[in-house]
Amino acid sequence: MMLVCRDPSIELTPEERTTIGPEVEAWVQEMDRRGVRVQGQLLSDVQDATTIRVRGGEVLIVDGPFA
C-alpha cells in the first residue's frame, strides 16, 4: 500500500501542475503495465478523516489520518 499525502496549504503554480500531471500519469501507466497497481483513489481532505482501530477488543476513534 502506498499513501500519498499533500499539504493542502501549499498551492501549486500552473507551471508546476503542468509538469507534475504528466509525470504522475506516466508513473501510473508504468505501474499498471507491470501489474503492480491494483486500485487508486483520491483521499478526502485531512479535516474530513477519522482513523478507527481495534486494540485489545477496544475501539479507538481518532480524528485525522495517521499513516
TAWO-V15843 format. One record per residue. N is the residue number from 1. RES is the residue in one small letter. D_CENTER is the distance of its C-alpha to the mean C-alpha in Angstrom with 2 decimals. Layout:
# TAWO-V15843
n=<N;N>
res=<RES;RES>
d_center=<D_CENTER;D_CENTER>
This chain:
# TAWO-V15843
n=<1;2;3;4;5;6;7;8;9;10;11;12;13;14;15;16;17;18;19;20;21;22;23;24;25;26;27;28;29;30;31;32;33;34;35;36;37;38;39;40;41;42;43;44;45;46;47;48;49;50;51;52;53;54;55;56;57;58;59;60;61;62;63;64;65;66;67>
res=<m;m;l;v;c;r;d;p;s;i;e;l;t;p;e;e;r;t;t;i;g;p;e;v;e;a;w;v;q;e;m;d;r;r;g;v;r;v;q;g;q;l;l;s;d;v;q;d;a;t;t;i;r;v;r;g;g;e;v;l;i;v;d;g;p;f;a>
d_center=<10.06;7.44;4.43;3.57;4.92;7.82;11.21;12.21;15.77;15.63;16.58;16.80;20.26;21.10;21.96;18.62;16.85;19.52;18.94;15.17;15.02;17.48;16.11;12.68;14.75;17.10;14.59;13.36;17.09;18.06;15.77;17.14;20.60;20.40;19.35;16.45;13.55;14.19;11.57;8.54;7.42;5.88;5.33;8.63;9.77;10.52;14.11;13.63;12.08;14.47;14.45;17.40;19.14;22.62;24.72;28.39;28.54;27.29;24.28;22.27;20.21;18.33;16.75;13.25;10.36;11.52;10.11>
